Amino acid sequence: MTPAEGAVLAGLAAATVRHRLLGAEPALAPPGDPVLAERGASFVTLERRGRLLGCIGSLQPVRPLFLDVARNAGRAMRDPRLPPVSADDWPELDVEVSVLTPAEPLAVAGRAELLAALRPGVDGLVLTDGVRRSTFLPAVWAKIADPAVFLDRLLVKGGWAAGGWPTGLAASRYRTVEFHDRAPRGPLGA
């Protein structure tokens, strides 16, 4: 994906948030670039002054990438873990779009093998047991550099106990390419 394509996606995510804050739906016409119309998986992260306001995404490519980004931007505004994004957040809102590579299943039999296979700063990680699923984007490594702590926090996020390896747990890794639409912004109504 080129920087220009990524800039279109980040701009689309920001425009989606802006429209929703104004009580409108964005017009989502297919982009002129066919790459953006291909199926893709993305996450949209919304922050204000480094504070997380929302992070929602898709792990599987089930819709055209530009639609996936717009959908996830709208959903990130109402991340159930956090208060909703408000008009007051808009002038200082940073929007990040992460485009995911296909997930690669890891043939690991336990915690030690997974820790040995992880590439800190590179891999996003998905854990699933068939019922629950939890993921950390590669960007989380900037906040949790220790692989064992990274894994433990992901286990807890998914509802499992830290320090273990539940029966039937499977792991996959993926990479991302990030694109930004950063603050400062003008007033919401401008």
One Martini backbone bead per residue (centre of mass of N, CA, C, O) as a GRO file, in nm:
protein
  190
    1MET     BB    1   0.097   0.036   0.022
    2THR     BB    2   0.064   0.360  -0.022
    3PRO     BB    3   0.076   0.670   0.107
    4ALA     BB    4  -0.167   0.775  -0.058
    5GLU     BB    5  -0.365   0.552   0.023
    6GLY     BB    6  -0.340   0.600   0.329
    7ALA     BB    7  -0.439   0.895   0.325
    8VAL     BB    8  -0.721   0.828   0.232
    9LEU     BB    9  -0.800   0.651   0.474
   10ALA     BB   10  -0.747   0.857   0.700
   11GLY     BB   11  -0.942   1.070   0.584
   12LEU     BB   12  -1.193   0.891   0.597
   13ALA     BB   13  -1.196   0.847   0.900
   14ALA     BB   14  -1.216   1.146   0.978
   15ALA     BB   15  -1.476   1.207   0.816
   16THR     BB   16  -1.655   1.010   0.965
   17VAL     BB   17  -1.632   1.139   1.240
   18ARG     BB   18  -1.732   1.418   1.163
   19HIS     BB   19  -2.010   1.341   1.057
   20ARG     BB   20  -2.109   1.202   1.317
   21LEU     BB   21  -2.079   1.456   1.501
   22LEU     BB   22  -2.297   1.606   1.298
   23GLY     BB   23  -2.525   1.377   1.227
   24ALA     BB   24  -2.390   1.220   0.983
   25GLU     BB   25  -2.335   1.059   0.680
   26PRO     BB   26  -2.112   0.945   0.480
   27ALA     BB   27  -2.000   0.946   0.162
   28LEU     BB   28  -1.954   0.617  -0.006
   29ALA     BB   29  -1.748   0.604  -0.255
   30PRO     BB   30  -1.577   0.462  -0.473
   31PRO     BB   31  -1.266   0.453  -0.535
   32GLY     BB   32  -1.026   0.505  -0.783
   33ASP     BB   33  -0.868   0.294  -0.624
   34PRO     BB   34  -0.858  -0.049  -0.637
   35VAL     BB   35  -0.716  -0.119  -0.367
   36LEU     BB   36  -0.951   0.009  -0.182
   37ALA     BB   37  -1.171  -0.211  -0.304
   38GLU     BB   38  -1.047  -0.426  -0.167
   39ARG     BB   39  -1.019  -0.657   0.046
   40GLY     BB   40  -0.998  -0.570   0.404
   41ALA     BB   41  -0.809  -0.507   0.704
   42SER     BB   42  -0.888  -0.302   1.000
   43PHE     BB   43  -0.784  -0.029   1.212
   44VAL     BB   44  -0.913   0.219   1.446
   45THR     BB   45  -0.751   0.497   1.605
   46LEU     BB   46  -0.836   0.707   1.886
   47GLU     BB   47  -0.686   1.022   1.989
   48ARG     BB   48  -0.604   1.242   2.280
   49ARG     BB   49  -0.313   1.329   2.381
   50GLY     BB   50  -0.255   0.997   2.399
   51ARG     BB   51  -0.554   0.921   2.451
   52LEU     BB   52  -0.770   0.675   2.449
   53LEU     BB   53  -1.095   0.654   2.265
   54GLY     BB   54  -1.042   0.426   2.032
   55CYS     BB   55  -1.050   0.062   1.917
   56ILE     BB   56  -1.136  -0.072   1.599
   57GLY     BB   57  -1.178  -0.395   1.416
   58SER     BB   58  -1.044  -0.618   1.164
   59LEU     BB   59  -0.910  -0.949   1.089
   60GLN     BB   60  -1.089  -0.982   0.834
   61PRO     BB   61  -1.152  -0.984   0.487
   62VAL     BB   62  -1.504  -0.878   0.412
   63ARG     BB   63  -1.444  -0.593   0.277
   64PRO     BB   64  -1.387  -0.316   0.157
   65LEU     BB   65  -1.148  -0.119   0.279
   66PHE     BB   66  -1.298   0.157   0.284
   67LEU     BB   67  -1.542   0.039   0.446
   68ASP     BB   68  -1.388  -0.068   0.689
   69VAL     BB   69  -1.278   0.202   0.785
   70ALA     BB   70  -1.546   0.350   0.823
   71ARG     BB   71  -1.672   0.151   1.019
   72ASN     BB   72  -1.442   0.162   1.238
   73ALA     BB   73  -1.461   0.462   1.297
   74GLY     BB   74  -1.750   0.458   1.407
   75ARG     BB   75  -1.697   0.240   1.628
   76ALA     BB   76  -1.460   0.387   1.783
   77MET     BB   77  -1.647   0.614   1.901
   78ARG     BB   78  -1.797   0.341   2.060
   79ASP     BB   79  -1.620   0.213   2.255
   80PRO     BB   80  -1.711   0.006   2.519
   81ARG     BB   81  -1.450   0.084   2.709
   82LEU     BB   82  -1.540   0.388   2.644
   83PRO     BB   83  -1.602   0.689   2.598
   84PRO     BB   84  -1.738   0.881   2.384
   85VAL     BB   85  -1.694   1.065   2.124
   86SER     BB   86  -1.660   1.417   2.095
   87ALA     BB   87  -1.661   1.739   1.990
   88ASP     BB   88  -1.427   1.816   2.191
   89ASP     BB   89  -1.213   1.619   2.048
   90TRP     BB   90  -1.163   1.711   1.752
   91PRO     BB   91  -0.918   1.926   1.755
   92GLU     BB   92  -0.731   1.666   1.901
   93LEU     BB   93  -0.759   1.445   1.686
   94ASP     BB   94  -0.625   1.123   1.636
   95VAL     BB   95  -0.578   0.924   1.337
   96GLU     BB   96  -0.557   0.565   1.296
   97VAL     BB   97  -0.456   0.342   1.035
   98SER     BB   98  -0.466  -0.016   1.017
   99VAL     BB   99  -0.321  -0.243   0.795
  100LEU     BB  100  -0.365  -0.581   0.741
  101THR     BB  101  -0.238  -0.872   0.732
  102PRO     BB  102  -0.249  -1.181   0.707
  103ALA     BB  103  -0.290  -1.430   0.911
  104GLU     BB  104  -0.049  -1.635   1.099
  105PRO     BB  105  -0.022  -1.931   1.200
  106LEU     BB  106   0.096  -2.077   1.504
  107ALA     BB  107   0.307  -2.358   1.583
  108VAL     BB  108   0.218  -2.386   1.910
  109ALA     BB  109   0.230  -2.554   2.245
  110GLY     BB  110   0.309  -2.278   2.401
  111ARG     BB  111   0.438  -2.018   2.565
  112ALA     BB  112   0.742  -2.048   2.496
  113GLU     BB  113   0.703  -2.073   2.187
  114LEU     BB  114   0.565  -1.803   2.146
  115LEU     BB  115   0.786  -1.618   2.261
  116ALA     BB  116   0.999  -1.716   2.045
  117ALA     BB  117   0.817  -1.620   1.785
  118LEU     BB  118   0.812  -1.341   1.860
  119ARG     BB  119   0.811  -0.993   1.720
  120PRO     BB  120   0.902  -0.726   1.845
  121GLY     BB  121   0.740  -0.452   1.677
  122VAL     BB  122   0.582  -0.643   1.449
  123ASP     BB  123   0.369  -0.813   1.594
  124GLY     BB  124   0.064  -0.920   1.587
  125LEU     BB  125  -0.187  -1.066   1.815
  126VAL     BB  126  -0.379  -1.374   1.821
  127LEU     BB  127  -0.625  -1.509   2.041
  128THR     BB  128  -0.782  -1.843   2.059
  129ASP     BB  129  -1.063  -2.088   2.169
  130GLY     BB  130  -1.344  -2.051   1.984
  131VAL     BB  131  -1.483  -1.816   2.168
  132ARG     BB  132  -1.238  -1.642   2.217
  133ARG     BB  133  -1.091  -1.309   2.142
  134SER     BB  134  -0.755  -1.158   2.105
  135THR     BB  135  -0.582  -0.835   2.048
  136PHE     BB  136  -0.268  -0.696   1.932
  137LEU     BB  137  -0.111  -0.455   1.806
  138PRO     BB  138   0.204  -0.362   1.721
  139ALA     BB  139   0.185  -0.079   1.874
  140VAL     BB  140   0.189  -0.201   2.170
  141TRP     BB  141   0.500  -0.233   2.201
  142ALA     BB  142   0.551   0.069   2.288
  143LYS     BB  143   0.412  -0.005   2.584
  144ILE     BB  144   0.497  -0.334   2.557
  145ALA     BB  145   0.813  -0.475   2.538
  146ASP     BB  146   0.753  -0.731   2.694
  147PRO     BB  147   0.655  -1.037   2.594
  148ALA     BB  148   0.527  -1.150   2.860
  149VAL     BB  149   0.348  -0.903   2.915
  150PHE     BB  150   0.202  -0.894   2.649
  151LEU     BB  151   0.071  -1.173   2.682
  152ASP     BB  152  -0.070  -1.133   2.955
  153ARG     BB  153  -0.249  -0.891   2.866
  154LEU     BB  154  -0.393  -1.049   2.643
  155LEU     BB  155  -0.515  -1.265   2.816
  156VAL     BB  156  -0.680  -1.076   2.998
  157LYS     BB  157  -0.841  -0.938   2.773
  158GLY     BB  158  -0.970  -1.238   2.695
  159GLY     BB  159  -1.020  -1.391   2.996
  160TRP     BB  160  -0.754  -1.492   3.092
  161ALA     BB  161  -0.487  -1.607   3.252
  162ALA     BB  162  -0.204  -1.520   3.362
  163GLY     BB  163   0.084  -1.730   3.286
  164GLY     BB  164  -0.051  -1.913   3.072
  165TRP     BB  165  -0.210  -2.206   2.882
  166PRO     BB  166  -0.478  -2.276   2.745
  167THR     BB  167  -0.675  -2.499   2.636
  168GLY     BB  168  -0.692  -2.452   2.284
  169LEU     BB  169  -0.494  -2.242   2.218
  170ALA     BB  170  -0.450  -1.993   1.964
  171ALA     BB  171  -0.207  -1.853   1.729
  172SER     BB  172  -0.156  -1.531   1.564
  173ARG     BB  173   0.000  -1.334   1.308
  174TYR     BB  174   0.068  -0.984   1.225
  175ARG     BB  175   0.072  -0.699   1.022
  176THR     BB  176   0.130  -0.340   0.979
  177VAL     BB  177   0.003  -0.036   0.834
  178GLU     BB  178   0.040   0.309   0.902
  179PHE     BB  179  -0.200   0.584   0.923
  180HIS     BB  180  -0.242   0.950   0.937
  181ASP     BB  181  -0.464   1.192   1.112
  182ARG     BB  182  -0.380   1.494   1.249
  183ALA     BB  183  -0.349   1.709   1.473
  184PRO     BB  184  -0.480   1.990   1.418
  185ARG     BB  185  -0.811   2.125   1.414
  186GLY     BB  186  -1.079   2.253   1.331
  187PRO     BB  187  -1.373   2.324   1.367
  188LEU     BB  188  -1.636   2.122   1.324
  189GLY     BB  189  -1.822   2.335   1.146
  190ALA     BB  190  -1.591   2.429   0.921
   0.00000   0.00000   0.00000
